[in-house]
Amino acid sequence: MMKIKNAEGVIRGDRRRADALDILKAGIEAVMPENVIRNSVRLERNVLDVGGRRYDISGYRNIYVAGGGKASGTMAVALEKILDGRITAGIVNDRYGVEVKTRTIKVNHAGHPLPTEDGVRGVKEMLDMLARGGPGDLVVFFISGGGSALLPFPAEGISLEDCIGLTDLLLKSGARIAEMNAVRKHVSAIKGGRFLKYTGGAAVISLIVSDVVGDDISFISSGPTAPDATTYAEALAVLEKYDIYDNTPASIKVRLENGVRGEIPETPKPGDPIFERVNNVVVAGNIIALEAAAKKAFELHYRPLILGSCIIGESREVGLVLSGIAKECLKSGNPVEPPAAIISGGETTVTIRGSGKGGRNQELVLGFLQNYTPGATIVSADTDGIDGVTDACGAIADGTTLERAKKGGLFIADALKENSSYDFFRSLGDLIFTGPTGTNVSDLRLILVYRD
């Protein structure tokens, strides 16, 4: 069960804050792998049912497990409970610090958000394992948010150091996740559907926990088992759009430009025969978390309203828009009459301009406070437990936040200018700490609106 480590300190005896954290917990717990895999994967005797497709596992010589992402360790635990000793071998890449107990599947620890040598070593071990297999085998592949960094395997001619440099540039550019992954797919030997070239013709089941807006499987962890509709030209255009082409490592520019000229093969496209033996199944996505949060809000006597799971944009601007919705709710009862719980998800972005420390959820809450109206409590958190490069999953704020900031000489405008949302909320005790949750379906945002 997910735990908020500093809940008591954050709540400070306030009922609205306590309700907000209870709703947040309900949303995240609904998308924990032990829950979503149990709902999507069933074994009856020798028949494995995965998302409605049935597999007679007695007909396979071996069952191998591979994959990576911020939920891969907990997914491994959940699958082992179902298959109960039938797995031949397995290895997945999860973050440093994740502690799970598995029997057969090895959990290899690697870096995120920047790729590391440990991640490359884990991928090599996966490919060595799969080299023993063939058409008579079954491969279960775990995919979850963070896999783009946790499954690094640079294409020929590109070093890990160059991939790290590229990732750092993309993360700071303000590019959307789909744009970043269009680039990363074209500099990897396994992403963009290329992983399937290493499976030896085995049947493949990909169990996917989505952190991508709209659950497009081609962009989740850069789509190692999914068709890729993007091109080298589009990847190159991303670097130019965000003005990072000149600083991009030379080996990456050379590969993309060679790809544009047709000198190296494209990623496998929709309709490619390589996908005929693949079943990509999204077992969890952002909307599941939002619906669970709405259910909990109703139980706590709020009128829930889900704005949507596909909200993107600059974090501070999205926060400002949400504050306007809360203000209208208080003023006219639209779009929902208080007491209300306005719930949304998706993934916003932060364009780094300052030298401070923060994350997209923390900065979104700062943006909300720019136009704050008494009668609202906001919490915004990354469901994986880590917001940006910080150790907090997000932040909570209400009227007392502004009062304490004023007394402490803290200014929202300064924090936004320097992208220092972490230090702002840390000083006020309004950061939320969960540690790695073992799942990742992007962000969950909640605004409680009340007149009492």
Number of C-alpha atoms within 10 A of each C-alpha: 9 16 12 18 12 14 17 12 12 22 18 11 10 10 9 18 22 16 18 25 19 17 26 27 21 21 24 29 22 19 26 26 25 20 15 20 24 15 13 16 20 18 17 9 9 13 15 19 15 21 17 11 12 14 16 13 18 12 12 14 13 20 21 24 27 27 33 33 30 28 31 32 30 23 29 29 19 20 21 17 13 16 16 11 10 14 19 13 18 23 25 30 32 30 26 14 11 18 14 12 12 16 14 18 21 18 26 21 22 28 20 20 18 19 25 20 15 18 26 20 17 27 24 15 17 21 16 12 18 21 12 12 20 17 13 14 21 26 25 20 24 23 33 28 26 26 29 29 27 33 33 32 25 22 18 11 10 18 15 16 14 17 26 18 16 23 22 15 20 23 19 15 20 18 20 18 20 18 18 23 25 27 27 26 29 30 28 23 19 25 33 32 24 23 18 22 13 17 22 15 19 22 22 23 20 23 25 28 34 25 29 26 24 15 20 14 23 23 30 28 32 31 25 28 29 28 22 24 14 22 19 24 17 17 24 21 17 19 23 12 11 14 13 15 18 10 12 19 17 12 16 24 18 13 21 23 17 15 20 18 11 11 11 13 11 17 24 22 17 13 9 11 9 18 19 11 15 18 18 19 18 20 22 27 23 30 23 18 29 30 20 20 30 26 17 22 26 16 12 14 11 21 19 25 21 17 14 14 26 16 15 15 16 18 24 25 20 20 27 19 15 26 23 16 17 31 20 16 21 23 12 11 14 13 15 19 20 23 20 26 32 27 26 27 26 23 25 26 25 24 15 17 12 13 10 16 19 27 27 27 33 36 33 30 29 29 25 24 22 17 15 21 18 14 18 23 24 27 27 29 30 29 30 24 27 22 25 21 15 15 18 24 28 34 28 27 26 23 14 12 16 18 11 14 16 12 8 11 7 17 12 18 12 13 21 22 14 15 25 21 28 26 17 25 25 13 13 18 19 22 26 28 22 20 18 22 23 27 31 30 30 25 30 26 29 29 25 25 26 19 12 6
